[in-house]
Amino acid sequence: MLEARVSNKTELKVSVMAEHLIGSEIIKLAAEVNEKIKNGERIFNYTIGDFDPKIFPIPQELTDAIISAYQNHHTNYPAANGMPDLRKAVSNLLHERLRLDYSADEILIAGGARPLIYGTFVTLLDAGDTVVFPVPSWNNNHYCHLMKAKAVFVETSPENNFMPTADEIRPYLKDATMLALCSPLNPTGTVFQKDQLESICDLILEENKRRGSGAKPLYLMYDQIYWVLTFGENRHYDPVSLRPEMKNYTIFIDGISKSLAATGVRVGWAFGPRRIMDKMRAILSHIGAWAPKAEQVATANYLQMKPEMEKFMTDFKRRIDQRLEKFYEGFMQLKKEGFRVNAIAPQAAIYLTVQLSLAGMKTSDGKILKDQKEVTQYILDEAKLALVPFSAFGSPDTSTWYRLSVGTCNSAEIDEVFASLRKVLSRLS
């Protein structure tokens, strides 16, 4: 009993890394939103980069294939680097859709993109190594903390759709081990233009030439989990197609989570130089980060259903694009009416970048919105609109920009959203 009393009064010690790890800012915001919903409030919740399965279900053929795989008892351990049929199917997909030639042995399957990103960090970085990444971007700062790596934040601008340029990145590459990029970008829903990415690839190749063959290279982690979801005239570009020499230095992150609305199915893949994939496989096998075997078998079968997949993708993309365009038009109309809002035209993914420049304005009860945190809270409390500020993605707390995610949006509610927002904005002076 004495021991129990003492331990209750003593804060248990943990590692320095765990003690100072910051939780997901998005999850914190989502918890507040969910509490409001639990208490009966109607909230337009566009915070989480996920899909409402009632609005965006996974393909029926994939559902059927998963059920069939379980009925056929695919419930034991999968191969450590992924089921051979799935790796072959991914290899074929990359060749047919992106003209990328990677063998099945250069592909690693895991339980979604997250363990593959973690595996890339662990495989390539030693404690103290430098990782360069643009902000806003998703979770690179947290992965650096897990690895005790030095994080270099490169601020981007709305003039470039928040995509980094070679000039912005150049000063930081000399001492870096990894450059982490994402296109289409979470949180902005924007993409690299061809010349932008070419210039960055040239920087990486120049830096590796400078280092010589005996030094640790500068690697590129290229997260393209949203590449299928590009809209209109926008195209997805990748570093290896633009500069074949980049194949020695590039680790791709990909999977079905976003392209098939299958975030909970947990099938992702990385591909890159075989030596790196082999090391990642060994690391992730100790963690047990495999995608479930039944889901792997099902995904392998579905990726071979080309007409069915094409039909699903056409309708899926159309419905997402319609929502993004409608939100964009709504914000542009508010801007035209003189309200201090803005948006960047949607290009890809499930995100719209919007701006709320309301700090310093006065509410109807005389309160001044003194900073962006108060702006975010005001829009949530009064307009019932939940968005994620770019500060949650590494941008400064003063950033006036936000991510709006449409994966849980019922299109019928969008007019209601803007009626509520317009009413609330009209109260500010």
Secondary structure as a PSIPRED ss2 file (coil, helix, strand):
# PSIPRED VFORMAT (PSIPRED V4.0)

   1 M C   1.000  0.000  0.000
   2 L H   0.000  1.000  0.000
   3 E H   0.000  1.000  0.000
   4 A H   0.000  1.000  0.000
   5 R H   0.000  1.000  0.000
   6 V H   0.000  1.000  0.000
   7 S H   0.000  1.000  0.000
   8 N H   0.000  1.000  0.000
   9 K H   0.000  1.000  0.000
  10 T C   1.000  0.000  0.000
  11 E C   1.000  0.000  0.000
  12 L C   1.000  0.000  0.000
  13 K C   1.000  0.000  0.000
  14 V C   1.000  0.000  0.000
  15 S C   1.000  0.000  0.000
  16 V H   0.000  1.000  0.000
  17 M H   0.000  1.000  0.000
  18 A H   0.000  1.000  0.000
  19 E H   0.000  1.000  0.000
  20 H H   0.000  1.000  0.000
  21 L C   1.000  0.000  0.000
  22 I C   1.000  0.000  0.000
  23 G C   1.000  0.000  0.000
  24 S C   1.000  0.000  0.000
  25 E H   0.000  1.000  0.000
  26 I H   0.000  1.000  0.000
  27 I H   0.000  1.000  0.000
  28 K H   0.000  1.000  0.000
  29 L H   0.000  1.000  0.000
  30 A H   0.000  1.000  0.000
  31 A H   0.000  1.000  0.000
  32 E H   0.000  1.000  0.000
  33 V H   0.000  1.000  0.000
  34 N H   0.000  1.000  0.000
  35 E H   0.000  1.000  0.000
  36 K H   0.000  1.000  0.000
  37 I H   0.000  1.000  0.000
  38 K H   0.000  1.000  0.000
  39 N C   1.000  0.000  0.000
  40 G C   1.000  0.000  0.000
  41 E C   1.000  0.000  0.000
  42 R C   1.000  0.000  0.000
  43 I C   1.000  0.000  0.000
  44 F E   0.000  0.000  1.000
  45 N E   0.000  0.000  1.000
  46 Y C   1.000  0.000  0.000
  47 T C   1.000  0.000  0.000
  48 I C   1.000  0.000  0.000
  49 G C   1.000  0.000  0.000
  50 D C   1.000  0.000  0.000
  51 F C   1.000  0.000  0.000
  52 D C   1.000  0.000  0.000
  53 P C   1.000  0.000  0.000
  54 K C   1.000  0.000  0.000
  55 I C   1.000  0.000  0.000
  56 F C   1.000  0.000  0.000
  57 P C   1.000  0.000  0.000
  58 I C   1.000  0.000  0.000
  59 P C   1.000  0.000  0.000
  60 Q H   0.000  1.000  0.000
  61 E H   0.000  1.000  0.000
  62 L H   0.000  1.000  0.000
  63 T H   0.000  1.000  0.000
  64 D H   0.000  1.000  0.000
  65 A H   0.000  1.000  0.000
  66 I H   0.000  1.000  0.000
  67 I H   0.000  1.000  0.000
  68 S H   0.000  1.000  0.000
  69 A H   0.000  1.000  0.000
  70 Y H   0.000  1.000  0.000
  71 Q H   0.000  1.000  0.000
  72 N C   1.000  0.000  0.000
  73 H C   1.000  0.000  0.000
  74 H C   1.000  0.000  0.000
  75 T C   1.000  0.000  0.000
  76 N C   1.000  0.000  0.000
  77 Y C   1.000  0.000  0.000
  78 P C   1.000  0.000  0.000
  79 A C   1.000  0.000  0.000
  80 A C   1.000  0.000  0.000
  81 N C   1.000  0.000  0.000
  82 G C   1.000  0.000  0.000
  83 M C   1.000  0.000  0.000
  84 P H   0.000  1.000  0.000
  85 D H   0.000  1.000  0.000
  86 L H   0.000  1.000  0.000
  87 R H   0.000  1.000  0.000
  88 K H   0.000  1.000  0.000
  89 A H   0.000  1.000  0.000
  90 V H   0.000  1.000  0.000
  91 S H   0.000  1.000  0.000
  92 N H   0.000  1.000  0.000
  93 L H   0.000  1.000  0.000
  94 L H   0.000  1.000  0.000
  95 H H   0.000  1.000  0.000
  96 E H   0.000  1.000  0.000
  97 R H   0.000  1.000  0.000
  98 L H   0.000  1.000  0.000
  99 R C   1.000  0.000  0.000
 100 L C   1.000  0.000  0.000
 101 D C   1.000  0.000  0.000
 102 Y C   1.000  0.000  0.000
 103 S C   1.000  0.000  0.000
 104 A H   0.000  1.000  0.000
 105 D H   0.000  1.000  0.000
 106 E H   0.000  1.000  0.000
 107 I E   0.000  0.000  1.000
 108 L E   0.000  0.000  1.000
 109 I E   0.000  0.000  1.000
 110 A E   0.000  0.000  1.000
 111 G C   1.000  0.000  0.000
 112 G C   1.000  0.000  0.000
 113 A H   0.000  1.000  0.000
 114 R H   0.000  1.000  0.000
 115 P H   0.000  1.000  0.000
 116 L H   0.000  1.000  0.000
 117 I H   0.000  1.000  0.000
 118 Y H   0.000  1.000  0.000
 119 G H   0.000  1.000  0.000
 120 T H   0.000  1.000  0.000
 121 F H   0.000  1.000  0.000
 122 V H   0.000  1.000  0.000
 123 T H   0.000  1.000  0.000
 124 L H   0.000  1.000  0.000
 125 L C   1.000  0.000  0.000
 126 D C   1.000  0.000  0.000
 127 A C   1.000  0.000  0.000
 128 G C   1.000  0.000  0.000
 129 D C   1.000  0.000  0.000
 130 T E   0.000  0.000  1.000
 131 V E   0.000  0.000  1.000
 132 V E   0.000  0.000  1.000
 133 F E   0.000  0.000  1.000
 134 P E   0.000  0.000  1.000
 135 V E   0.000  0.000  1.000
 136 P C   1.000  0.000  0.000
 137 S C   1.000  0.000  0.000
 138 W C   1.000  0.000  0.000
 139 N C   1.000  0.000  0.000
 140 N H   0.000  1.000  0.000
 141 N H   0.000  1.000  0.000
 142 H H   0.000  1.000  0.000
 143 Y H   0.000  1.000  0.000
 144 C H   0.000  1.000  0.000
 145 H H   0.000  1.000  0.000
 146 L H   0.000  1.000  0.000
 147 M H   0.000  1.000  0.000
 148 K C   1.000  0.000  0.000
 149 A C   1.000  0.000  0.000
 150 K E   0.000  0.000  1.000
 151 A E   0.000  0.000  1.000
 152 V E   0.000  0.000  1.000
 153 F E   0.000  0.000  1.000
 154 V E   0.000  0.000  1.000
 155 E E   0.000  0.000  1.000
 156 T C   1.000  0.000  0.000
 157 S C   1.000  0.000  0.000
 158 P H   0.000  1.000  0.000
 159 E H   0.000  1.000  0.000
 160 N H   0.000  1.000  0.000
 161 N C   1.000  0.000  0.000
 162 F C   1.000  0.000  0.000
 163 M C   1.000  0.000  0.000
 164 P C   1.000  0.000  0.000
 165 T C   1.000  0.000  0.000
 166 A H   0.000  1.000  0.000
 167 D H   0.000  1.000  0.000
 168 E H   0.000  1.000  0.000
 169 I H   0.000  1.000  0.000
 170 R H   0.000  1.000  0.000
 171 P H   0.000  1.000  0.000
 172 Y H   0.000  1.000  0.000
 173 L C   1.000  0.000  0.000
 174 K C   1.000  0.000  0.000
 175 D C   1.000  0.000  0.000
 176 A E   0.000  0.000  1.000
 177 T E   0.000  0.000  1.000
 178 M E   0.000  0.000  1.000
 179 L E   0.000  0.000  1.000
 180 A E   0.000  0.000  1.000
 181 L E   0.000  0.000  1.000
 182 C E   0.000  0.000  1.000
 183 S C   1.000  0.000  0.000
 184 P C   1.000  0.000  0.000
 185 L C   1.000  0.000  0.000
 186 N C   1.000  0.000  0.000
 187 P C   1.000  0.000  0.000
 188 T C   1.000  0.000  0.000
 189 G C   1.000  0.000  0.000
 190 T C   1.000  0.000  0.000
 191 V C   1.000  0.000  0.000
 192 F C   1.000  0.000  0.000
 193 Q C   1.000  0.000  0.000
 194 K H   0.000  1.000  0.000
 195 D H   0.000  1.000  0.000
 196 Q H   0.000  1.000  0.000
 197 L H   0.000  1.000  0.000
 198 E H   0.000  1.000  0.000
 199 S H   0.000  1.000  0.000
 200 I H   0.000  1.000  0.000
 201 C H   0.000  1.000  0.000
 202 D H   0.000  1.000  0.000
 203 L H   0.000  1.000  0.000
 204 I H   0.000  1.000  0.000
 205 L H   0.000  1.000  0.000
 206 E H   0.000  1.000  0.000
 207 E H   0.000  1.000  0.000
 208 N H   0.000  1.000  0.000
 209 K H   0.000  1.000  0.000
 210 R H   0.000  1.000  0.000
 211 R H   0.000  1.000  0.000
 212 G C   1.000  0.000  0.000
 213 S C   1.000  0.000  0.000
 214 G C   1.000  0.000  0.000
 215 A C   1.000  0.000  0.000
 216 K C   1.000  0.000  0.000
 217 P C   1.000  0.000  0.000
 218 L C   1.000  0.000  0.000
 219 Y E   0.000  0.000  1.000
 220 L E   0.000  0.000  1.000
 221 M E   0.000  0.000  1.000
 222 Y E   0.000  0.000  1.000
 223 D E   0.000  0.000  1.000
 224 Q C   1.000  0.000  0.000
 225 I C   1.000  0.000  0.000
 226 Y C   1.000  0.000  0.000
 227 W C   1.000  0.000  0.000
 228 V C   1.000  0.000  0.000
 229 L C   1.000  0.000  0.000
 230 T E   0.000  0.000  1.000
 231 F C   1.000  0.000  0.000
 232 G C   1.000  0.000  0.000
 233 E C   1.000  0.000  0.000
 234 N C   1.000  0.000  0.000
 235 R C   1.000  0.000  0.000
 236 H C   1.000  0.000  0.000
 237 Y C   1.000  0.000  0.000
 238 D C   1.000  0.000  0.000
 239 P H   0.000  1.000  0.000
 240 V H   0.000  1.000  0.000
 241 S H   0.000  1.000  0.000
 242 L H   0.000  1.000  0.000
 243 R C   1.000  0.000  0.000
 244 P H   0.000  1.000  0.000
 245 E H   0.000  1.000  0.000
 246 M H   0.000  1.000  0.000
 247 K H   0.000  1.000  0.000
 248 N H   0.000  1.000  0.000
 249 Y C   1.000  0.000  0.000
 250 T E   0.000  0.000  1.000
 251 I E   0.000  0.000  1.000
 252 F E   0.000  0.000  1.000
 253 I E   0.000  0.000  1.000
 254 D E   0.000  0.000  1.000
 255 G E   0.000  0.000  1.000
 256 I C   1.000  0.000  0.000
 257 S C   1.000  0.000  0.000
 258 K C   1.000  0.000  0.000
 259 S C   1.000  0.000  0.000
 260 L C   1.000  0.000  0.000
 261 A C   1.000  0.000  0.000
 262 A C   1.000  0.000  0.000
 263 T C   1.000  0.000  0.000
 264 G C   1.000  0.000  0.000
 265 V C   1.000  0.000  0.000
 266 R C   1.000  0.000  0.000
 267 V C   1.000  0.000  0.000
 268 G E   0.000  0.000  1.000
 269 W E   0.000  0.000  1.000
 270 A E   0.000  0.000  1.000
 271 F E   0.000  0.000  1.000
 272 G C   1.000  0.000  0.000
 273 P C   1.000  0.000  0.000
 274 R H   0.000  1.000  0.000
 275 R H   0.000  1.000  0.000
 276 I H   0.000  1.000  0.000
 277 M H   0.000  1.000  0.000
 278 D H   0.000  1.000  0.000
 279 K H   0.000  1.000  0.000
 280 M H   0.000  1.000  0.000
 281 R H   0.000  1.000  0.000
 282 A H   0.000  1.000  0.000
 283 I H   0.000  1.000  0.000
 284 L H   0.000  1.000  0.000
 285 S H   0.000  1.000  0.000
 286 H H   0.000  1.000  0.000
 287 I H   0.000  1.000  0.000
 288 G C   1.000  0.000  0.000
 289 A C   1.000  0.000  0.000
 290 W C   1.000  0.000  0.000
 291 A C   1.000  0.000  0.000
 292 P C   1.000  0.000  0.000
 293 K H   0.000  1.000  0.000
 294 A H   0.000  1.000  0.000
 295 E H   0.000  1.000  0.000
 296 Q H   0.000  1.000  0.000
 297 V H   0.000  1.000  0.000
 298 A H   0.000  1.000  0.000
 299 T H   0.000  1.000  0.000
 300 A H   0.000  1.000  0.000
 301 N H   0.000  1.000  0.000
 302 Y H   0.000  1.000  0.000
 303 L H   0.000  1.000  0.000
 304 Q C   1.000  0.000  0.000
 305 M C   1.000  0.000  0.000
 306 K H   0.000  1.000  0.000
 307 P H   0.000  1.000  0.000
 308 E H   0.000  1.000  0.000
 309 M H   0.000  1.000  0.000
 310 E H   0.000  1.000  0.000
 311 K H   0.000  1.000  0.000
 312 F H   0.000  1.000  0.000
 313 M H   0.000  1.000  0.000
 314 T H   0.000  1.000  0.000
 315 D H   0.000  1.000  0.000
 316 F H   0.000  1.000  0.000
 317 K H   0.000  1.000  0.000
 318 R H   0.000  1.000  0.000
 319 R H   0.000  1.000  0.000
 320 I H   0.000  1.000  0.000
 321 D H   0.000  1.000  0.000
 322 Q H   0.000  1.000  0.000
 323 R H   0.000  1.000  0.000
 324 L H   0.000  1.000  0.000
 325 E H   0.000  1.000  0.000
 326 K H   0.000  1.000  0.000
 327 F H   0.000  1.000  0.000
 328 Y H   0.000  1.000  0.000
 329 E H   0.000  1.000  0.000
 330 G H   0.000  1.000  0.000
 331 F H   0.000  1.000  0.000
 332 M H   0.000  1.000  0.000
 333 Q H   0.000  1.000  0.000
 334 L H   0.000  1.000  0.000
 335 K H   0.000  1.000  0.000
 336 K H   0.000  1.000  0.000
 337 E C   1.000  0.000  0.000
 338 G C   1.000  0.000  0.000
 339 F C   1.000  0.000  0.000
 340 R C   1.000  0.000  0.000
 341 V E   0.000  0.000  1.000
 342 N E   0.000  0.000  1.000
 343 A E   0.000  0.000  1.000
 344 I E   0.000  0.000  1.000
 345 A C   1.000  0.000  0.000
 346 P C   1.000  0.000  0.000
 347 Q C   1.000  0.000  0.000
 348 A E   0.000  0.000  1.000
 349 A C   1.000  0.000  0.000
 350 I C   1.000  0.000  0.000
 351 Y E   0.000  0.000  1.000
 352 L E   0.000  0.000  1.000
 353 T E   0.000  0.000  1.000
 354 V E   0.000  0.000  1.000
 355 Q E   0.000  0.000  1.000
 356 L E   0.000  0.000  1.000
 357 S C   1.000  0.000  0.000
 358 L C   1.000  0.000  0.000
 359 A C   1.000  0.000  0.000
 360 G C   1.000  0.000  0.000
 361 M C   1.000  0.000  0.000
 362 K E   0.000  0.000  1.000
 363 T C   1.000  0.000  0.000
 364 S C   1.000  0.000  0.000
 365 D C   1.000  0.000  0.000
 366 G C   1.000  0.000  0.000
 367 K C   1.000  0.000  0.000
 368 I E   0.000  0.000  1.000
 369 L C   1.000  0.000  0.000
 370 K C   1.000  0.000  0.000
 371 D C   1.000  0.000  0.000
 372 Q H   0.000  1.000  0.000
 373 K H   0.000  1.000  0.000
 374 E H   0.000  1.000  0.000
 375 V H   0.000  1.000  0.000
 376 T H   0.000  1.000  0.000
 377 Q H   0.000  1.000  0.000
 378 Y H   0.000  1.000  0.000
 379 I H   0.000  1.000  0.000
 380 L H   0.000  1.000  0.000
 381 D H   0.000  1.000  0.000
 382 E H   0.000  1.000  0.000
 383 A H   0.000  1.000  0.000
 384 K C   1.000  0.000  0.000
 385 L E   0.000  0.000  1.000
 386 A E   0.000  0.000  1.000
 387 L C   1.000  0.000  0.000
 388 V E   0.000  0.000  1.000
 389 P E   0.000  0.000  1.000
 390 F H   0.000  1.000  0.000
 391 S H   0.000  1.000  0.000
 392 A H   0.000  1.000  0.000
 393 F H   0.000  1.000  0.000
 394 G C   1.000  0.000  0.000
 395 S C   1.000  0.000  0.000
 396 P C   1.000  0.000  0.000
 397 D C   1.000  0.000  0.000
 398 T C   1.000  0.000  0.000
 399 S C   1.000  0.000  0.000
 400 T C   1.000  0.000  0.000
 401 W E   0.000  0.000  1.000
 402 Y E   0.000  0.000  1.000
 403 R E   0.000  0.000  1.000
 404 L E   0.000  0.000  1.000
 405 S E   0.000  0.000  1.000
 406 V C   1.000  0.000  0.000
 407 G C   1.000  0.000  0.000
 408 T C   1.000  0.000  0.000
 409 C C   1.000  0.000  0.000
 410 N C   1.000  0.000  0.000
 411 S H   0.000  1.000  0.000
 412 A H   0.000  1.000  0.000
 413 E H   0.000  1.000  0.000
 414 I H   0.000  1.000  0.000
 415 D H   0.000  1.000  0.000
 416 E H   0.000  1.000  0.000
 417 V H   0.000  1.000  0.000
 418 F H   0.000  1.000  0.000
 419 A H   0.000  1.000  0.000
 420 S H   0.000  1.000  0.000
 421 L H   0.000  1.000  0.000
 422 R H   0.000  1.000  0.000
 423 K H   0.000  1.000  0.000
 424 V H   0.000  1.000  0.000
 425 L H   0.000  1.000  0.000
 426 S H   0.000  1.000  0.000
 427 R C   1.000  0.000  0.000
 428 L C   1.000  0.000  0.000
 429 S C   1.000  0.000  0.000
